[in-house]
Amino acid sequence: MILVKAIVRPEKKDELLAGLSNAGFHAATVLDVVGRGKQMGIKVGGVVYDEIPKSLIMMVASADDKDNIVKVILKHAKSGDTGAFGDGKIFISPVEAVYTISSGATGL
């Protein structure tokens, strides 16, 4: 199992969640977050905005689904055809175990 964390532009959140659901990945946790990337924020005139709004989408899935999930995220989270700075990142981590709180069952 893997944990996928995708940090994306807030305006791409709904499109991405719909794309994931259409691909069969319905379960996700979504958080509104702020942060900055390598560009260290955005400078508008004399003001620097270094806490840029983003959406964090997290999901646990089978490791076999990794490539398909990444493909869906790249398709739906990218700005335009070529993408742009600030489109986000995808992080993949292994998951040792999953437990359902109500039943104590293990696995997805």
Backbone as CSV, one residue per row, in Angstrom:
resi,resn,N_x,N_y,N_z,CA_x,CA_y,CA_z,C_x,C_y,C_z
1,MET,0.835,-1.183,0.000,0.000,0.000,0.000,0.879,1.245,0.000
2,ILE,0.308,2.316,-0.547,1.024,3.591,-0.613,0.120,4.723,-0.124
3,LEU,0.760,5.785,0.344,0.070,7.030,0.663,0.475,8.037,-0.402
4,VAL,-0.505,8.580,-1.095,-0.263,9.593,-2.116,-0.693,10.932,-1.538
5,LYS,0.223,11.891,-1.554,-0.092,13.256,-1.151,0.153,14.144,-2.358
6,ALA,-0.879,14.837,-2.790,-0.758,15.756,-3.923,-1.079,17.162,-3.430
7,ILE,-0.129,18.067,-3.604,-0.343,19.473,-3.276,-0.599,20.186,-4.596
8,VAL,-1.798,20.754,-4.734,-2.217,21.321,-6.016,-2.836,22.710,-5.824
9,ARG,-2.991,23.405,-6.933,-3.673,24.697,-6.899,-5.125,24.482,-6.455
10,PRO,-5.652,25.360,-5.601,-7.028,25.175,-5.126,-8.054,25.118,-6.252
11,GLU,-7.824,25.866,-7.332,-8.791,25.866,-8.426,-8.773,24.558,-9.222
12,LYS,-7.785,23.696,-8.987,-7.706,22.395,-9.658,-8.278,21.265,-8.797
13,LYS,-8.595,21.550,-7.544,-9.023,20.522,-6.593,-10.243,19.740,-7.086
14,ASP,-11.313,20.425,-7.455,-12.541,19.729,-7.851,-12.345,18.913,-9.123
15,GLU,-11.632,19.474,-10.095,-11.346,18.737,-11.332,-10.531,17.479,-11.033
16,LEU,-9.544,17.610,-10.156,-8.704,16.466,-9.809,-9.500,15.398,-9.070
17,LEU,-10.319,15.792,-8.100,-11.122,14.814,-7.365,-12.087,14.092,-8.292
18,ALA,-12.683,14.811,-9.247,-13.573,14.177,-10.223,-12.797,13.195,-11.099
19,GLY,-11.595,13.583,-11.532,-10.768,12.697,-12.352,-10.367,11.437,-11.602
20,LEU,-10.001,11.588,-10.337,-9.653,10.418,-9.522,-10.858,9.503,-9.354
21,SER,-12.017,10.099,-9.076,-13.229,9.300,-8.900,-13.601,8.571,-10.193
22,ASN,-13.496,9.258,-11.326,-13.788,8.625,-12.618,-12.842,7.471,-12.916
23,ALA,-11.627,7.535,-12.356,-10.637,6.467,-12.548,-10.806,5.352,-11.511
24,GLY,-11.803,5.486,-10.624,-12.071,4.440,-9.637,-11.461,4.678,-8.271
25,PHE,-10.889,5.862,-8.061,-10.273,6.190,-6.771,-11.159,7.220,-6.069
26,HIS,-12.114,6.733,-5.293,-13.145,7.585,-4.709,-12.747,8.170,-3.356
27,ALA,-11.966,7.440,-2.565,-11.651,7.866,-1.204,-10.471,8.829,-1.195
28,ALA,-10.654,9.974,-0.550,-9.581,10.954,-0.445,-9.852,11.861,0.750
29,THR,-8.795,12.382,1.310,-8.874,13.402,2.343,-8.343,14.689,1.734
30,VAL,-9.072,15.786,1.927,-8.702,17.057,1.319,-8.553,18.101,2.415
31,LEU,-7.432,18.814,2.372,-7.161,19.895,3.316,-6.786,21.150,2.545
32,ASP,-7.249,22.285,3.037,-6.781,23.563,2.504,-5.540,23.931,3.302
33,VAL,-4.440,24.194,2.594,-3.157,24.481,3.239,-2.544,25.724,2.605
34,VAL,-1.465,26.222,3.200,-0.683,27.292,2.597,0.777,26.875,2.607
35,GLY,1.531,27.399,1.659,2.947,27.069,1.610,3.612,27.790,0.459
36,ARG,4.859,27.452,0.243,5.602,28.034,-0.866,6.574,27.005,-1.396
37,GLY,6.940,27.175,-2.646,7.884,26.274,-3.284,9.231,26.935,-3.467
38,LYS,9.968,26.436,-4.443,11.314,26.942,-4.709,11.343,28.425,-5.043
39,GLN,10.262,28.915,-5.622,10.236,30.323,-5.999,10.048,31.241,-4.791
40,MET,9.845,30.675,-3.605,9.745,31.411,-2.336,8.601,32.419,-2.338
41,GLY,7.471,32.035,-2.893,6.304,32.898,-2.891,6.180,33.697,-4.173
42,ILE,5.292,34.677,-4.112,5.021,35.518,-5.278,5.225,36.972,-4.868
43,LYS,5.916,37.729,-5.720,6.117,39.154,-5.467,5.198,39.937,-6.396
44,VAL,4.332,40.758,-5.804,3.425,41.615,-6.564,3.730,43.038,-6.150
45,GLY,4.320,43.779,-7.065,4.778,45.119,-6.709,5.868,44.997,-5.662
46,GLY,5.696,45.664,-4.538,6.678,45.577,-3.460,6.311,44.590,-2.377
47,VAL,5.224,43.843,-2.574,4.739,42.916,-1.545,5.063,41.477,-1.945
48,VAL,5.622,40.723,-0.997,5.913,39.305,-1.225,4.878,38.468,-0.461
49,TYR,4.202,37.595,-1.189,3.250,36.659,-0.598,3.947,35.308,-0.525
50,ASP,4.355,34.922,0.695,5.101,33.658,0.802,4.264,32.533,1.389
51,GLU,2.994,32.782,1.615,2.076,31.713,2.014,0.981,31.644,0.962
52,ILE,1.211,30.791,-0.019,0.324,30.659,-1.165,-0.719,29.577,-0.867
53,PRO,-2.016,29.850,-1.068,-3.041,28.829,-0.829,-2.869,27.642,-1.775
54,LYS,-2.996,26.451,-1.212,-2.936,25.199,-1.975,-3.961,24.235,-1.403
55,SER,-4.213,23.147,-2.088,-5.041,22.055,-1.585,-4.177,20.814,-1.478
56,LEU,-4.293,20.116,-0.366,-3.572,18.860,-0.143,-4.576,17.730,-0.230
57,ILE,-4.363,16.841,-1.182,-5.233,15.674,-1.362,-4.421,14.450,-1.003
58,MET,-4.941,13.672,-0.045,-4.253,12.459,0.418,-5.142,11.252,0.180
59,MET,-4.502,10.169,-0.215,-5.235,8.918,-0.406,-4.307,7.727,-0.227
60,VAL,-4.856,6.651,0.298,-4.130,5.394,0.429,-4.664,4.449,-0.638
61,ALA,-3.752,3.782,-1.322,-4.143,2.893,-2.414,-3.171,1.727,-2.496
62,SER,-3.521,0.774,-3.321,-2.625,-0.338,-3.611,-1.403,0.183,-4.360
63,ALA,-0.249,-0.358,-4.060,0.983,0.044,-4.756,0.862,-0.202,-6.263
64,ASP,0.057,-1.172,-6.655,-0.146,-1.464,-8.075,-0.841,-0.319,-8.815
65,ASP,-1.550,0.539,-8.065,-2.291,1.641,-8.672,-1.478,2.932,-8.774
66,LYS,-0.235,2.922,-8.292,0.568,4.144,-8.219,0.668,4.866,-9.559
67,ASP,1.070,4.178,-10.603,1.279,4.827,-11.900,-0.011,5.440,-12.438
68,ASN,-1.133,4.741,-12.262,-2.418,5.247,-12.741,-2.834,6.497,-11.962
69,ILE,-2.643,6.482,-10.645,-2.994,7.640,-9.824,-2.135,8.839,-10.205
70,VAL,-0.838,8.641,-10.353,0.058,9.736,-10.735,-0.341,10.294,-12.100
71,LYS,-0.685,9.427,-13.027,-1.107,9.862,-14.361,-2.355,10.747,-14.273
72,VAL,-3.315,10.354,-13.464,-4.548,11.138,-13.301,-4.237,12.493,-12.667
73,ILE,-3.392,12.504,-11.641,-3.041,13.768,-10.981,-2.332,14.698,-11.957
74,LEU,-1.357,14.184,-12.688,-0.633,15.015,-13.648,-1.572,15.586,-14.707
75,LYS,-2.526,14.795,-15.157,-3.466,15.238,-16.186,-4.369,16.360,-15.671
76,HIS,-4.888,16.233,-14.456,-5.912,17.153,-13.972,-5.380,18.315,-13.134
77,ALA,-4.146,18.239,-12.655,-3.618,19.305,-11.801,-2.714,20.271,-12.547
78,LYS,-2.346,19.937,-13.760,-1.429,20.782,-14.535,-2.167,21.984,-15.120
79,SER,-1.516,23.143,-15.094,-2.066,24.351,-15.708,-1.749,24.340,-17.199
80,GLY,-2.772,24.360,-18.023,-2.572,24.387,-19.469,-1.889,23.130,-19.971
81,ASP,-1.330,23.208,-21.166,-0.679,22.053,-21.780,0.725,21.800,-21.235
82,THR,1.415,22.875,-20.874,2.812,22.730,-20.466,3.032,22.843,-18.964
83,GLY,2.018,23.268,-18.214,2.188,23.440,-16.781,2.855,24.761,-16.462
84,ALA,2.945,25.046,-15.149,3.533,26.311,-14.715,4.082,26.149,-13.305
85,PHE,4.997,27.060,-12.925,5.469,27.079,-11.552,4.259,27.179,-10.628
86,GLY,4.293,26.442,-9.540,3.203,26.506,-8.572,2.103,25.496,-8.806
87,ASP,2.238,24.634,-9.819,1.217,23.617,-10.056,1.182,22.568,-8.948
88,GLY,2.295,22.388,-8.219,2.282,21.489,-7.076,3.278,20.361,-7.168
89,LYS,3.117,19.440,-6.236,3.997,18.264,-6.123,3.158,17.044,-5.766
90,ILE,3.731,15.879,-6.065,3.141,14.593,-5.671,4.181,13.866,-4.843
91,PHE,3.761,13.401,-3.671,4.641,12.629,-2.795,4.035,11.243,-2.607
92,ILE,4.864,10.209,-2.705,4.423,8.829,-2.525,5.230,8.216,-1.377
93,SER,4.528,7.627,-0.411,5.185,6.990,0.738,4.580,5.609,0.951
94,PRO,5.380,4.676,1.468,4.821,3.363,1.791,3.918,3.454,3.018
95,VAL,2.917,2.578,3.064,2.008,2.479,4.209,2.158,1.082,4.791
96,GLU,2.483,1.019,6.059,2.712,-0.268,6.725,1.413,-1.013,7.013
97,ALA,0.393,-0.295,7.473,-0.869,-0.947,7.831,-1.996,0.069,7.789
98,VAL,-3.218,-0.434,7.597,-4.425,0.386,7.628,-5.443,-0.336,8.500
99,TYR,-6.063,0.388,9.417,-7.092,-0.176,10.291,-8.355,0.663,10.175
100,THR,-9.514,0.017,10.074,-10.793,0.713,10.123,-11.189,0.833,11.582
101,ILE,-11.406,2.043,12.042,-11.644,2.287,13.457,-12.910,1.589,13.945
102,SER,-14.002,1.657,13.189,-15.271,1.101,13.667,-15.251,-0.408,13.845
103,SER,-14.548,-1.114,12.958,-14.568,-2.593,13.003,-13.237,-3.200,13.430
104,GLY,-12.177,-2.425,13.339,-10.852,-2.970,13.616,-10.292,-3.774,12.456
105,ALA,-11.017,-3.814,11.332,-10.554,-4.574,10.167,-9.290,-3.943,9.605
106,THR,-8.453,-4.766,9.002,-7.219,-4.273,8.397,-7.355,-4.253,6.884
107,GLY,-6.517,-3.436,6.246,-6.508,-3.351,4.790,-7.432,-2.274,4.291
108,LEU,-7.425,-2.084,2.980,-8.253,-1.056,2.366,-9.677,-1.517,2.348
